[in-house]
Amino acid sequence: MIVFLKDWITKIAALLIIFTAAQILVPNNAFKKYINFTFGLLLTYVMISPVLTLLNKDFRPADNLFVNFYTVNKNMEKNREDSMEKTMESSMKLFETNLQKLVIDFLKEKYPSNGYEVKAKSKYLDGIITIDNITVVVLPLGVKPIEDIEISSNNSKIKKNGYENIINSISEEFNIAIQNINVIEG
């Protein structure tokens, strides 16, 4: 009986310590009232569980209450990490889209005789977004004379010569390494 009483008091004390820590960590806002309500329910449950055990021998007090609390916290932490990862992925896509639009606008202004399509790839590493690769497809505007066709060759080759001015302009304007810029004639 004394061991049971000691365990009961220990559970109440531990719950009060966790409750106090949560009160300190949570800022004063509408969320605080939900924490107060939840901990109030838990405290009520822990306090009346011995009475319920005496009244009903089949009643099992939640000895694993703190294990469940720990599991809930772990799940919340995992959900937060998943949410952060999804947010980072959407931020990366938004960054790539904005970069593509900026490069297209820059090229249309600087070299208006062609049309352009741009595909940007970036990566997130150690809190820094780096541009992995930019591919620019140069689309001639208007009618272009028909060229001789070679069946065995690849029609869209990555070119460096002939487009050095575009590559250098993009590199200087957006501070991107030249080796990360590809220009394709489309």
VOROKOL-861519 format. One record per residue (C-alpha): x, y, z; residue number from 1. Coordinates in nm, 3 decimals, always signed. Example, Ala and Ser with C-alpha at 12.3 -4.5 7.8 and 13.67 -1.06 7.14 Angstrom:
BEGIN
NODE        xx        yy        zz   num
NODE    +1.230    -0.450    +0.780     1
NODE    +1.367    -0.106    +0.714     2
END
This chain:
BEGIN
NODE        xx        yy        zz   num
NODE    +0.000    +0.000    +0.000     1
NODE    +0.284    +0.239    +0.082     2
NODE    +0.453    +0.162    -0.251     3
NODE    +0.124    +0.236    -0.429     4
NODE    +0.089    +0.565    -0.242     5
NODE    +0.450    +0.656    -0.316     6
NODE    +0.400    +0.585    -0.691     7
NODE    +0.081    +0.790    -0.691     8
NODE    +0.249    +1.092    -0.531     9
NODE    +0.547    +1.055    -0.767    10
NODE    +0.316    +1.061    -1.070    11
NODE    +0.140    +1.372    -0.942    12
NODE    +0.472    +1.546    -0.872    13
NODE    +0.613    +1.454    -1.213    14
NODE    +0.299    +1.576    -1.385    15
NODE    +0.314    +1.905    -1.194    16
NODE    +0.681    +1.951    -1.291    17
NODE    +0.601    +1.890    -1.658    18
NODE    +0.301    +2.122    -1.632    19
NODE    +0.513    +2.398    -1.479    20
NODE    +0.781    +2.357    -1.748    21
NODE    +0.515    +2.377    -2.020    22
NODE    +0.371    +2.691    -1.860    23
NODE    +0.713    +2.856    -1.866    24
NODE    +0.795    +2.752    -2.223    25
NODE    +0.463    +2.849    -2.384    26
NODE    +0.416    +3.221    -2.450    27
NODE    +0.109    +3.403    -2.327    28
NODE    -0.140    +3.346    -2.605    29
NODE    -0.457    +3.151    -2.681    30
NODE    -0.260    +2.824    -2.694    31
NODE    -0.186    +2.845    -2.322    32
NODE    -0.549    +2.784    -2.223    33
NODE    -0.549    +2.454    -2.413    34
NODE    -0.236    +2.342    -2.232    35
NODE    -0.393    +2.435    -1.898    36
NODE    -0.707    +2.240    -1.986    37
NODE    -0.512    +1.932    -2.101    38
NODE    -0.288    +1.922    -1.799    39
NODE    -0.590    +1.980    -1.574    40
NODE    -0.756    +1.672    -1.721    41
NODE    -0.438    +1.468    -1.681    42
NODE    -0.394    +1.582    -1.321    43
NODE    -0.757    +1.498    -1.244    44
NODE    -0.715    +1.154    -1.399    45
NODE    -0.396    +1.082    -1.204    46
NODE    -0.553    +1.200    -0.878    47
NODE    -0.872    +0.993    -0.906    48
NODE    -0.715    +0.676    -1.052    49
NODE    -0.649    +0.521    -0.705    50
NODE    -1.014    +0.574    -0.610    51
NODE    -1.130    +0.413    -0.933    52
NODE    -0.891    +0.122    -0.873    53
NODE    -1.042    +0.063    -0.529    54
NODE    -1.399    +0.077    -0.664    55
NODE    -1.338    -0.142    -0.965    56
NODE    -1.073    -0.413    -0.957    57
NODE    -1.075    -0.437    -1.341    58
NODE    -0.978    -0.072    -1.377    59
NODE    -0.615    -0.032    -1.488    60
NODE    -0.464    +0.307    -1.417    61
NODE    -0.249    +0.437    -1.695    62
NODE    +0.091    +0.337    -1.565    63
NODE    +0.225    +0.417    -1.904    64
NODE    +0.079    +0.768    -1.905    65
NODE    +0.422    +0.924    -1.931    66
NODE    +0.527    +0.675    -2.198    67
NODE    +0.220    +0.782    -2.398    68
NODE    +0.307    +1.147    -2.336    69
NODE    +0.660    +1.077    -2.461    70
NODE    +0.522    +0.899    -2.769    71
NODE    +0.293    +1.193    -2.846    72
NODE    +0.587    +1.432    -2.817    73
NODE    +0.797    +1.211    -3.048    74
NODE    +0.512    +1.205    -3.303    75
NODE    +0.477    +1.583    -3.281    76
NODE    +0.852    +1.619    -3.333    77
NODE    +0.840    +1.389    -3.639    78
NODE    +0.543    +1.581    -3.781    79
NODE    +0.730    +1.907    -3.728    80
NODE    +1.034    +1.769    -3.909    81
NODE    +0.814    +1.645    -4.197    82
NODE    +0.646    +1.983    -4.215    83
NODE    +0.983    +2.161    -4.220    84
NODE    +1.100    +1.930    -4.499    85
NODE    +0.787    +1.999    -4.706    86
NODE    +0.825    +2.370    -4.646    87
NODE    +1.187    +2.354    -4.759    88
NODE    +1.090    +2.162    -5.074    89
NODE    +0.822    +2.416    -5.164    90
NODE    +1.065    +2.701    -5.091    91
NODE    +1.321    +2.540    -5.322    92
NODE    +1.063    +2.507    -5.601    93
NODE    +0.960    +2.869    -5.553    94
NODE    +1.325    +2.978    -5.559    95
NODE    +1.385    +2.785    -5.883    96
NODE    +1.071    +2.930    -6.045    97
NODE    +1.166    +3.285    -5.950    98
NODE    +1.523    +3.234    -6.072    99
NODE    +1.394    +3.099    -6.404   100
NODE    +1.170    +3.405    -6.450   101
NODE    +1.453    +3.643    -6.359   102
NODE    +1.694    +3.481    -6.605   103
NODE    +1.433    +3.486    -6.885   104
NODE    +1.356    +3.855    -6.822   105
NODE    +1.727    +3.936    -6.811   106
NODE    +1.798    +3.754    -7.138   107
NODE    +1.496    +3.906    -7.317   108
NODE    +1.618    +4.250    -7.218   109
NODE    +1.984    +4.191    -7.305   110
NODE    +1.937    +3.970    -7.614   111
NODE    +1.591    +4.047    -7.755   112
NODE    +1.648    +3.871    -8.089   113
NODE    +1.571    +3.528    -7.939   114
NODE    +1.317    +3.364    -7.714   115
NODE    +1.427    +3.169    -7.408   116
NODE    +1.325    +2.881    -7.187   117
NODE    +1.513    +2.831    -6.862   118
NODE    +1.525    +2.533    -6.626   119
NODE    +1.698    +2.581    -6.291   120
NODE    +1.801    +2.315    -6.043   121
NODE    +1.909    +2.403    -5.691   122
NODE    +1.989    +2.222    -5.370   123
NODE    +1.975    +2.299    -4.999   124
NODE    +2.287    +2.216    -4.802   125
NODE    +2.378    +2.329    -4.451   126
NODE    +2.121    +2.607    -4.447   127
NODE    +2.230    +2.750    -4.782   128
NODE    +2.050    +2.728    -5.114   129
NODE    +2.297    +2.673    -5.397   130
NODE    +2.227    +2.676    -5.769   131
NODE    +2.319    +2.337    -5.905   132
NODE    +2.251    +2.392    -6.274   133
NODE    +2.083    +2.633    -6.514   134
NODE    +1.990    +2.520    -6.863   135
NODE    +1.892    +2.787    -7.114   136
NODE    +1.717    +2.689    -7.436   137
NODE    +1.765    +2.955    -7.703   138
NODE    +1.459    +2.975    -7.928   139
NODE    +1.502    +3.174    -8.248   140
NODE    +1.220    +3.418    -8.313   141
NODE    +1.066    +3.434    -8.657   142
NODE    +1.131    +3.204    -8.951   143
NODE    +1.467    +3.035    -8.967   144
NODE    +1.605    +2.891    -9.290   145
NODE    +1.603    +2.512    -9.312   146
NODE    +1.936    +2.357    -9.229   147
NODE    +2.081    +2.033    -9.358   148
NODE    +1.965    +1.742    -9.146   149
NODE    +2.198    +1.473    -9.016   150
NODE    +2.000    +1.171    -8.906   151
NODE    +2.272    +1.024    -8.686   152
NODE    +2.340    +1.334    -8.475   153
NODE    +2.167    +1.458    -8.162   154
NODE    +1.972    +1.771    -8.257   155
NODE    +1.986    +1.946    -7.918   156
NODE    +2.351    +1.961    -7.819   157
NODE    +2.476    +2.157    -7.525   158
NODE    +2.681    +2.439    -7.668   159
NODE    +2.940    +2.653    -7.505   160
NODE    +3.088    +2.812    -7.816   161
NODE    +2.863    +3.057    -7.988   162
NODE    +2.682    +3.134    -7.664   163
NODE    +2.972    +3.244    -7.445   164
NODE    +2.824    +3.592    -7.425   165
NODE    +2.495    +3.455    -7.284   166
NODE    +2.679    +3.226    -7.042   167
NODE    +2.909    +3.506    -6.922   168
NODE    +2.619    +3.751    -6.887   169
NODE    +2.418    +3.508    -6.673   170
NODE    +2.726    +3.422    -6.469   171
NODE    +2.804    +3.787    -6.396   172
NODE    +2.446    +3.898    -6.333   173
NODE    +2.342    +3.612    -6.104   174
NODE    +2.683    +3.514    -5.963   175
NODE    +2.661    +3.156    -6.093   176
NODE    +2.967    +2.950    -6.185   177
NODE    +3.012    +2.919    -6.561   178
NODE    +3.036    +2.539    -6.543   179
NODE    +2.682    +2.533    -6.396   180
NODE    +2.530    +2.709    -6.698   181
NODE    +2.432    +2.516    -7.011   182
NODE    +2.293    +2.669    -7.327   183
NODE    +2.097    +2.457    -7.573   184
NODE    +1.980    +2.563    -7.914   185
NODE    +1.615    +2.478    -7.944   186
END
